[in-house]
């Protein structure tokens, strides 16, 4: 992963980490269930976006490699598709 791509993913993950800490605090404080669930949904979306960014980067690098033989490219595409579907 390139440095700028890595930085973007790390920022997303750090943001999600902060959101998770906030959710834990909310639960400890006995906050309303609806508020907690809303924040959990936001964390889930942030993690999904980080995962999609990683997969998209992998796709770019995979498809950009011209030296790959068709079998390797097909296996890589299948692996990336499986990863993508695991997040869907």
Biopython code that builds the backbone (N, CA, C, O; Angstrom):
import numpy as np
from Bio.PDB.StructureBuilder import StructureBuilder

atoms = [
    (1, "UNK", "N", (0.838, -1.177, 0.000)),
    (1, "UNK", "CA", (0.000, 0.000, 0.000)),
    (1, "UNK", "C", (0.883, 1.240, 0.000)),
    (1, "UNK", "O", (1.863, 1.311, 0.742)),
    (2, "UNK", "N", (0.542, 2.198, -0.816)),
    (2, "UNK", "CA", (1.298, 3.449, -0.874)),
    (2, "UNK", "C", (1.073, 4.245, 0.412)),
    (2, "UNK", "O", (0.070, 4.066, 1.102)),
    (3, "UNK", "N", (2.017, 5.117, 0.717)),
    (3, "UNK", "CA", (1.979, 5.874, 1.971)),
    (3, "UNK", "C", (0.706, 6.702, 2.112)),
    (3, "UNK", "O", (0.114, 6.737, 3.191)),
    (4, "UNK", "N", (0.276, 7.365, 1.046)),
    (4, "UNK", "CA", (-0.930, 8.194, 1.146)),
    (4, "UNK", "C", (-2.180, 7.343, 1.326)),
    (4, "UNK", "O", (-3.103, 7.741, 2.037)),
    (5, "UNK", "N", (-2.220, 6.173, 0.687)),
    (5, "UNK", "CA", (-3.349, 5.261, 0.853)),
    (5, "UNK", "C", (-3.371, 4.707, 2.271)),
    (5, "UNK", "O", (-4.427, 4.601, 2.895)),
    (6, "UNK", "N", (-2.199, 4.356, 2.768)),
    (6, "UNK", "CA", (-2.077, 3.834, 4.120)),
    (6, "UNK", "C", (-2.513, 4.876, 5.142)),
    (6, "UNK", "O", (-3.209, 4.552, 6.105)),
    (7, "UNK", "N", (-2.109, 6.112, 4.937)),
    (7, "UNK", "CA", (-2.470, 7.190, 5.855)),
    (7, "UNK", "C", (-3.986, 7.356, 5.928)),
    (7, "UNK", "O", (-4.543, 7.527, 7.012)),
    (8, "UNK", "N", (-4.643, 7.306, 4.789)),
    (8, "UNK", "CA", (-6.099, 7.442, 4.737)),
    (8, "UNK", "C", (-6.789, 6.318, 5.507)),
    (8, "UNK", "O", (-7.714, 6.570, 6.279)),
    (9, "UNK", "N", (-6.343, 5.087, 5.301)),
    (9, "UNK", "CA", (-6.935, 3.946, 5.999)),
    (9, "UNK", "C", (-6.680, 4.055, 7.502)),
    (9, "UNK", "O", (-7.581, 3.818, 8.306)),
    (10, "UNK", "N", (-5.461, 4.410, 7.876)),
    (10, "UNK", "CA", (-5.148, 4.554, 9.300)),
    (10, "UNK", "C", (-5.988, 5.646, 9.949)),
    (10, "UNK", "O", (-6.425, 5.494, 11.089)),
    (11, "UNK", "N", (-6.217, 6.742, 9.237)),
    (11, "UNK", "CA", (-7.076, 7.803, 9.773)),
    (11, "UNK", "C", (-8.490, 7.291, 10.013)),
    (11, "UNK", "O", (-9.095, 7.588, 11.043)),
    (12, "UNK", "N", (-9.011, 6.530, 9.071)),
    (12, "UNK", "CA", (-10.355, 5.960, 9.232)),
    (12, "UNK", "C", (-10.404, 5.035, 10.444)),
    (12, "UNK", "O", (-11.350, 5.079, 11.229)),
    (13, "UNK", "N", (-9.382, 4.200, 10.590)),
    (13, "UNK", "CA", (-9.353, 3.261, 11.710)),
    (13, "UNK", "C", (-9.198, 3.979, 13.048)),
    (13, "UNK", "O", (-9.805, 3.576, 14.041)),
    (14, "UNK", "N", (-8.399, 5.027, 13.083)),
    (14, "UNK", "CA", (-8.258, 5.802, 14.326)),
    (14, "UNK", "C", (-9.574, 6.488, 14.694)),
    (14, "UNK", "O", (-9.942, 6.560, 15.867)),
    (15, "UNK", "N", (-10.273, 6.987, 13.681)),
    (15, "UNK", "CA", (-11.578, 7.610, 13.919)),
    (15, "UNK", "C", (-12.546, 6.570, 14.496)),
    (15, "UNK", "O", (-13.281, 6.854, 15.442)),
    (16, "UNK", "N", (-12.539, 5.375, 13.922)),
    (16, "UNK", "CA", (-13.401, 4.300, 14.418)),
    (16, "UNK", "C", (-13.016, 3.920, 15.843)),
    (16, "UNK", "O", (-13.882, 3.636, 16.671)),
    (17, "UNK", "N", (-11.717, 3.915, 16.126)),
    (17, "UNK", "CA", (-11.244, 3.603, 17.473)),
    (17, "UNK", "C", (-11.802, 4.615, 18.472)),
    (17, "UNK", "O", (-12.236, 4.242, 19.562)),
    (18, "UNK", "N", (-11.790, 5.882, 18.102)),
    (18, "UNK", "CA", (-12.353, 6.921, 18.963)),
    (18, "UNK", "C", (-13.849, 6.751, 19.144)),
    (18, "UNK", "O", (-14.377, 6.956, 20.236)),
    (19, "UNK", "N", (-14.534, 6.374, 18.065)),
    (19, "UNK", "CA", (-15.973, 6.144, 18.155)),
    (19, "UNK", "C", (-16.282, 4.966, 19.077)),
    (19, "UNK", "O", (-17.237, 5.019, 19.851)),
    (20, "UNK", "N", (-15.486, 3.911, 18.998)),
    (20, "UNK", "CA", (-15.690, 2.752, 19.865)),
    (20, "UNK", "C", (-15.495, 3.147, 21.326)),
    (20, "UNK", "O", (-16.268, 2.735, 22.191)),
    (21, "UNK", "N", (-14.471, 3.939, 21.597)),
    (21, "UNK", "CA", (-14.259, 4.418, 22.971)),
    (21, "UNK", "C", (-15.474, 5.217, 23.441)),
    (21, "UNK", "O", (-15.887, 5.113, 24.596)),
    (22, "UNK", "N", (-16.039, 6.012, 22.536)),
    (22, "UNK", "CA", (-17.235, 6.778, 22.872)),
    (22, "UNK", "C", (-18.425, 5.880, 23.163)),
    (22, "UNK", "O", (-19.196, 6.154, 24.082)),
    (23, "UNK", "N", (-18.583, 4.820, 22.397)),
    (23, "UNK", "CA", (-19.681, 3.877, 22.617)),
    (23, "UNK", "C", (-19.517, 3.194, 23.971)),
    (23, "UNK", "O", (-20.488, 3.035, 24.711)),
    (24, "UNK", "N", (-18.304, 2.794, 24.293)),
    (24, "UNK", "CA", (-18.044, 2.161, 25.594)),
    (24, "UNK", "C", (-18.424, 3.110, 26.719)),
    (24, "UNK", "O", (-19.063, 2.710, 27.692)),
    (25, "UNK", "N", (-18.027, 4.366, 26.579)),
    (25, "UNK", "CA", (-18.363, 5.381, 27.580)),
    (25, "UNK", "C", (-19.882, 5.536, 27.715)),
    (25, "UNK", "O", (-20.415, 5.629, 28.820)),
    (26, "UNK", "N", (-20.558, 5.562, 26.572)),
    (26, "UNK", "CA", (-22.013, 5.702, 26.578)),
    (26, "UNK", "C", (-22.676, 4.552, 27.329)),
    (26, "UNK", "O", (-23.603, 4.765, 28.111)),
    (27, "UNK", "N", (-22.201, 3.344, 27.092)),
    (27, "UNK", "CA", (-22.765, 2.170, 27.770)),
    (27, "UNK", "C", (-22.489, 2.247, 29.264)),
    (27, "UNK", "O", (-23.374, 1.985, 30.078)),
    (28, "UNK", "N", (-21.259, 2.608, 29.625)),
    (28, "UNK", "CA", (-20.905, 2.732, 31.044)),
    (28, "UNK", "C", (-21.746, 3.788, 31.749)),
    (28, "UNK", "O", (-22.053, 3.658, 32.934)),
    (29, "UNK", "N", (-22.117, 4.832, 31.017)),
    (29, "UNK", "CA", (-22.922, 5.913, 31.588)),
    (29, "UNK", "C", (-24.414, 5.598, 31.565)),
    (29, "UNK", "O", (-25.221, 6.370, 32.085)),
    (30, "UNK", "N", (-24.781, 4.475, 30.969)),
    (30, "UNK", "CA", (-26.187, 4.091, 30.914)),
    (30, "UNK", "C", (-27.009, 4.905, 29.929)),
    (30, "UNK", "O", (-28.204, 5.118, 30.136)),
    (31, "UNK", "N", (-26.371, 5.359, 28.861)),
    (31, "UNK", "CA", (-27.064, 6.177, 27.858)),
    (31, "UNK", "C", (-28.149, 5.372, 27.155)),
    (31, "UNK", "O", (-28.173, 4.142, 27.200)),
    (32, "UNK", "N", (-29.037, 6.101, 26.510)),
    (32, "UNK", "CA", (-30.173, 5.523, 25.805)),
    (32, "UNK", "C", (-29.710, 4.517, 24.749)),
    (32, "UNK", "O", (-28.745, 4.753, 24.023)),
    (33, "UNK", "N", (-30.415, 3.402, 24.682)),
    (33, "UNK", "CA", (-30.073, 2.317, 23.754)),
    (33, "UNK", "C", (-30.042, 2.809, 22.308)),
    (33, "UNK", "O", (-29.159, 2.419, 21.543)),
    (34, "UNK", "N", (-30.982, 3.648, 21.931)),
    (34, "UNK", "CA", (-31.043, 4.138, 20.553)),
    (34, "UNK", "C", (-29.800, 4.952, 20.200)),
    (34, "UNK", "O", (-29.284, 4.848, 19.088)),
    (35, "UNK", "N", (-29.324, 5.755, 21.139)),
    (35, "UNK", "CA", (-28.106, 6.541, 20.912)),
    (35, "UNK", "C", (-26.900, 5.623, 20.723)),
    (35, "UNK", "O", (-26.065, 5.847, 19.846)),
    (36, "UNK", "N", (-26.823, 4.585, 21.563)),
    (36, "UNK", "CA", (-25.703, 3.641, 21.489)),
    (36, "UNK", "C", (-25.712, 2.925, 20.139)),
    (36, "UNK", "O", (-24.674, 2.806, 19.488)),
    (37, "UNK", "N", (-26.881, 2.453, 19.726)),
    (37, "UNK", "CA", (-26.988, 1.738, 18.453)),
    (37, "UNK", "C", (-26.629, 2.649, 17.284)),
    (37, "UNK", "O", (-25.976, 2.214, 16.335)),
    (38, "UNK", "N", (-27.049, 3.904, 17.347)),
    (38, "UNK", "CA", (-26.712, 4.864, 16.289)),
    (38, "UNK", "C", (-25.202, 5.013, 16.165)),
    (38, "UNK", "O", (-24.665, 5.038, 15.058)),
    (39, "UNK", "N", (-24.523, 5.110, 17.292)),
    (39, "UNK", "CA", (-23.066, 5.241, 17.265)),
    (39, "UNK", "C", (-22.389, 3.952, 16.805)),
    (39, "UNK", "O", (-21.384, 3.998, 16.096)),
    (40, "UNK", "N", (-22.936, 2.804, 17.205)),
    (40, "UNK", "CA", (-22.382, 1.532, 16.734)),
    (40, "UNK", "C", (-22.510, 1.411, 15.218)),
    (40, "UNK", "O", (-21.606, 0.902, 14.555)),
    (41, "UNK", "N", (-23.619, 1.871, 14.677)),
    (41, "UNK", "CA", (-23.800, 1.842, 13.222)),
    (41, "UNK", "C", (-22.756, 2.722, 12.541)),
    (41, "UNK", "O", (-22.231, 2.363, 11.487)),
    (42, "UNK", "N", (-22.456, 3.869, 13.140)),
    (42, "UNK", "CA", (-21.437, 4.763, 12.577)),
    (42, "UNK", "C", (-20.061, 4.094, 12.592)),
    (42, "UNK", "O", (-19.299, 4.211, 11.633)),
    (43, "UNK", "N", (-19.752, 3.399, 13.677)),
    (43, "UNK", "CA", (-18.474, 2.682, 13.773)),
    (43, "UNK", "C", (-18.405, 1.601, 12.696)),
    (43, "UNK", "O", (-17.383, 1.436, 12.030)),
    (44, "UNK", "N", (-19.491, 0.880, 12.539)),
    (44, "UNK", "CA", (-19.533, -0.186, 11.539)),
    (44, "UNK", "C", (-19.285, 0.367, 10.138)),
    (44, "UNK", "O", (-18.537, -0.222, 9.358)),
    (45, "UNK", "N", (-19.909, 1.490, 9.822)),
    (45, "UNK", "CA", (-19.701, 2.110, 8.500)),
    (45, "UNK", "C", (-18.249, 2.551, 8.325)),
    (45, "UNK", "O", (-17.674, 2.390, 7.249)),
    (46, "UNK", "N", (-17.661, 3.105, 9.380)),
    (46, "UNK", "CA", (-16.263, 3.549, 9.296)),
    (46, "UNK", "C", (-15.334, 2.362, 9.034)),
    (46, "UNK", "O", (-14.411, 2.458, 8.225)),
    (47, "UNK", "N", (-15.579, 1.251, 9.714)),
    (47, "UNK", "CA", (-14.756, 0.058, 9.504)),
    (47, "UNK", "C", (-14.965, -0.508, 8.102)),
    (47, "UNK", "O", (-14.014, -0.939, 7.450)),
    (48, "UNK", "N", (-16.217, -0.504, 7.644)),
    (48, "UNK", "CA", (-16.488, -0.971, 6.281)),
    (48, "UNK", "C", (-15.737, -0.129, 5.258)),
    (48, "UNK", "O", (-15.149, -0.665, 4.320)),
    (49, "UNK", "N", (-15.756, 1.187, 5.437)),
    (49, "UNK", "CA", (-15.064, 2.074, 4.492)),
    (49, "UNK", "C", (-13.565, 1.799, 4.479)),
    (49, "UNK", "O", (-12.936, 1.820, 3.422)),
    (50, "UNK", "N", (-12.999, 1.544, 5.645)),
    (50, "UNK", "CA", (-11.568, 1.223, 5.707)),
    (50, "UNK", "C", (-11.295, -0.082, 4.958)),
    (50, "UNK", "O", (-10.329, -0.177, 4.202)),
    (51, "UNK", "N", (-12.139, -1.072, 5.170)),
    (51, "UNK", "CA", (-11.976, -2.345, 4.466)),
    (51, "UNK", "C", (-12.117, -2.201, 2.968)),
    (51, "UNK", "O", (-11.336, -2.774, 2.208)),
    (52, "UNK", "N", (-13.117, -1.433, 2.534)),
    (52, "UNK", "CA", (-13.305, -1.210, 1.103)),
    (52, "UNK", "C", (-12.112, -0.476, 0.497)),
    (52, "UNK", "O", (-11.709, -0.764, -0.630)),
    (53, "UNK", "N", (-11.552, 0.467, 1.240)),
    (53, "UNK", "CA", (-10.381, 1.202, 0.738)),
    (53, "UNK", "C", (-9.199, 0.259, 0.549)),
    (53, "UNK", "O", (-8.464, 0.363, -0.433)),
    (54, "UNK", "N", (-9.019, -0.655, 1.488)),
    (54, "UNK", "CA", (-7.923, -1.623, 1.380)),
    (54, "UNK", "C", (-8.139, -2.528, 0.168)),
    (54, "UNK", "O", (-7.207, -2.789, -0.592)),
    (55, "UNK", "N", (-9.360, -2.999, -0.007)),
    (55, "UNK", "CA", (-9.657, -3.879, -1.141)),
    (55, "UNK", "C", (-9.507, -3.136, -2.465)),
    (55, "UNK", "O", (-8.951, -3.674, -3.422)),
    (56, "UNK", "N", (-10.002, -1.904, -2.520)),
    (56, "UNK", "CA", (-9.887, -1.119, -3.757)),
    (56, "UNK", "C", (-8.432, -0.905, -4.127)),
    (56, "UNK", "O", (-8.069, -0.979, -5.301)),
    (57, "UNK", "N", (-7.600, -0.642, -3.133)),
    (57, "UNK", "CA", (-6.174, -0.468, -3.384)),
    (57, "UNK", "C", (-5.570, -1.765, -3.906)),
    (57, "UNK", "O", (-4.761, -1.753, -4.834)),
    (58, "UNK", "N", (-5.966, -2.876, -3.308)),
    (58, "UNK", "CA", (-5.493, -4.172, -3.776)),
    (58, "UNK", "C", (-5.892, -4.434, -5.214)),
    (58, "UNK", "O", (-5.104, -4.960, -6.000)),
    (59, "UNK", "N", (-7.119, -4.067, -5.556)),
    (59, "UNK", "CA", (-7.581, -4.240, -6.935)),
    (59, "UNK", "C", (-6.753, -3.408, -7.903)),
    (59, "UNK", "O", (-6.363, -3.882, -8.970)),
    (60, "UNK", "N", (-6.489, -2.168, -7.521)),
    (60, "UNK", "CA", (-5.691, -1.295, -8.388)),
    (60, "UNK", "C", (-4.312, -1.890, -8.632)),
    (60, "UNK", "O", (-3.841, -1.944, -9.768)),
    (61, "UNK", "N", (-3.671, -2.333, -7.562)),
    (61, "UNK", "CA", (-2.322, -2.883, -7.693)),
    (61, "UNK", "C", (-2.342, -4.191, -8.478)),
    (61, "UNK", "O", (-1.459, -4.452, -9.296)),
    (62, "UNK", "N", (-3.346, -4.995, -8.222)),
    (62, "UNK", "CA", (-3.455, -6.289, -8.900)),
    (62, "UNK", "C", (-3.630, -6.107, -10.403)),
    (62, "UNK", "O", (-2.954, -6.756, -11.200)),
    (63, "UNK", "N", (-4.528, -5.232, -10.773)),
    (63, "UNK", "CA", (-4.820, -5.032, -12.186)),
    (63, "UNK", "C", (-3.712, -4.259, -12.901)),
    (63, "UNK", "O", (-3.592, -4.338, -14.124)),
    (64, "UNK", "N", (-2.914, -3.525, -12.156)),
    (64, "UNK", "CA", (-1.836, -2.740, -12.760)),
    (64, "UNK", "C", (-0.610, -3.594, -13.079)),
    (64, "UNK", "O", (0.226, -3.201, -13.893)),
    (65, "UNK", "N", (-0.503, -4.754, -12.445)),
    (65, "UNK", "CA", (0.656, -5.610, -12.664)),
    (65, "UNK", "C", (0.514, -6.320, -14.005)),
    (65, "UNK", "O", (-0.288, -7.242, -14.158)),
    (66, "UNK", "N", (1.295, -5.879, -14.953)),
    (66, "UNK", "CA", (1.197, -6.424, -16.309)),
    (66, "UNK", "C", (1.885, -7.776, -16.446)),
    (66, "UNK", "O", (1.545, -8.548, -17.342)),
    (67, "UNK", "N", (2.835, -8.074, -15.584)),
    (67, "UNK", "CA", (3.605, -9.296, -15.717)),
    (67, "UNK", "C", (2.885, -10.542, -15.233)),
    (67, "UNK", "O", (3.412, -11.648, -15.359)),
    (68, "UNK", "N", (1.699, -10.382, -14.686)),
    (68, "UNK", "CA", (0.989, -11.545, -14.171)),
    (68, "UNK", "C", (0.453, -12.406, -15.308)),
    (68, "UNK", "O", (-0.015, -11.906, -16.331)),
    (69, "UNK", "N", (0.538, -13.705, -15.096)),
    (69, "UNK", "CA", (-0.095, -14.619, -16.047)),
    (69, "UNK", "C", (-1.578, -14.691, -15.714)),
    (69, "UNK", "O", (-1.991, -14.364, -14.601)),
    (70, "UNK", "N", (-2.370, -15.121, -16.682)),
    (70, "UNK", "CA", (-3.822, -15.119, -16.508)),
    (70, "UNK", "C", (-4.278, -15.902, -15.279)),
    (70, "UNK", "O", (-5.188, -15.467, -14.574)),
    (71, "UNK", "N", (-3.663, -17.041, -15.018)),
    (71, "UNK", "CA", (-4.045, -17.848, -13.849)),
    (71, "UNK", "C", (-3.830, -17.101, -12.550)),
    (71, "UNK", "O", (-4.674, -17.146, -11.655)),
    (72, "UNK", "N", (-2.688, -16.404, -12.440)),
    (72, "UNK", "CA", (-2.407, -15.621, -11.236)),
    (72, "UNK", "C", (-3.417, -14.493, -11.079)),
    (72, "UNK", "O", (-3.921, -14.240, -9.984)),
    (73, "UNK", "N", (-3.700, -13.827, -12.174)),
    (73, "UNK", "CA", (-4.654, -12.711, -12.141)),
    (73, "UNK", "C", (-6.044, -13.218, -11.740)),
    (73, "UNK", "O", (-6.744, -12.566, -10.965)),
    (74, "UNK", "N", (-6.437, -14.365, -12.260)),
    (74, "UNK", "CA", (-7.751, -14.929, -11.928)),
    (74, "UNK", "C", (-7.826, -15.307, -10.450)),
    (74, "UNK", "O", (-8.839, -15.065, -9.793)),
    (75, "UNK", "N", (-6.757, -15.897, -9.934)),
    (75, "UNK", "CA", (-6.729, -16.256, -8.508)),
    (75, "UNK", "C", (-6.779, -15.009, -7.632)),
    (75, "UNK", "O", (-7.486, -14.975, -6.624)),
    (76, "UNK", "N", (-6.028, -13.993, -8.022)),
    (76, "UNK", "CA", (-6.026, -12.750, -7.257)),
    (76, "UNK", "C", (-7.409, -12.106, -7.290)),
    (76, "UNK", "O", (-7.901, -11.635, -6.265)),
    (77, "UNK", "N", (-8.026, -12.085, -8.448)),
    (77, "UNK", "CA", (-9.360, -11.498, -8.571)),
    (77, "UNK", "C", (-10.354, -12.265, -7.688)),
    (77, "UNK", "O", (-11.201, -11.655, -7.035)),
    (78, "UNK", "N", (-10.254, -13.588, -7.667)),
    (78, "UNK", "CA", (-11.150, -14.403, -6.840)),
    (78, "UNK", "C", (-10.931, -14.112, -5.353)),
    (78, "UNK", "O", (-11.891, -14.016, -4.588)),
    (79, "UNK", "N", (-9.668, -13.972, -4.950)),
    (79, "UNK", "CA", (-9.373, -13.651, -3.545)),
    (79, "UNK", "C", (-9.928, -12.288, -3.162)),
    (79, "UNK", "O", (-10.525, -12.136, -2.097)),
    (80, "UNK", "N", (-9.732, -11.291, -4.031)),
    (80, "UNK", "CA", (-10.229, -9.950, -3.744)),
    (80, "UNK", "C", (-11.753, -9.913, -3.738)),
    (80, "UNK", "O", (-12.356, -9.201, -2.936)),
    (81, "UNK", "N", (-12.366, -10.670, -4.620)),
    (81, "UNK", "CA", (-13.830, -10.739, -4.639)),
    (81, "UNK", "C", (-14.343, -11.343, -3.332)),
    (81, "UNK", "O", (-15.323, -10.861, -2.764)),
    (82, "UNK", "N", (-13.684, -12.387, -2.862)),
    (82, "UNK", "CA", (-14.078, -13.019, -1.600)),
    (82, "UNK", "C", (-13.933, -12.032, -0.443)),
    (82, "UNK", "O", (-14.807, -11.956, 0.421)),
    (83, "UNK", "N", (-12.842, -11.281, -0.421)),
    (83, "UNK", "CA", (-12.653, -10.270, 0.616)),
    (83, "UNK", "C", (-13.740, -9.206, 0.553)),
    (83, "UNK", "O", (-14.298, -8.814, 1.578)),
    (84, "UNK", "N", (-14.033, -8.747, -0.646)),
    (84, "UNK", "CA", (-15.059, -7.728, -0.828)),
    (84, "UNK", "C", (-16.403, -8.230, -0.316)),
    (84, "UNK", "O", (-17.102, -7.515, 0.402)),
    (85, "UNK", "N", (-16.764, -9.449, -0.680)),
    (85, "UNK", "CA", (-18.046, -10.006, -0.261)),
    (85, "UNK", "C", (-18.105, -10.236, 1.243)),
    (85, "UNK", "O", (-19.186, -10.203, 1.831)),
    (86, "UNK", "N", (-16.966, -10.467, 1.868)),
    (86, "UNK", "CA", (-16.969, -10.647, 3.325)),
    (86, "UNK", "C", (-17.352, -9.357, 4.041)),
    (86, "UNK", "O", (-17.810, -9.398, 5.183)),
    (87, "UNK", "N", (-17.171, -8.215, 3.385)),
    (87, "UNK", "CA", (-17.559, -6.933, 3.974)),
    (87, "UNK", "C", (-18.978, -6.529, 3.604)),
    (87, "UNK", "O", (-19.579, -5.684, 4.266)),
    (88, "UNK", "N", (-19.509, -7.125, 2.557)),
    (88, "UNK", "CA", (-20.846, -6.727, 2.071)),
    (88, "UNK", "C", (-21.948, -7.266, 2.956)),
    (88, "UNK", "O", (-23.126, -7.026, 2.691)),
]
sb = StructureBuilder()
sb.init_structure("model")
sb.init_model(0)
sb.init_chain("A")
sb.init_seg("    ")
for serial, (resi, resn, name, xyz) in enumerate(atoms, 1):
    if name == "N":
        sb.init_residue(resn, " ", resi, " ")
    sb.init_atom(name, np.array(xyz, "f"), 0.0, 1.0, " ", f" {name:<3s}", serial, name[0])
structure = sb.get_structure()
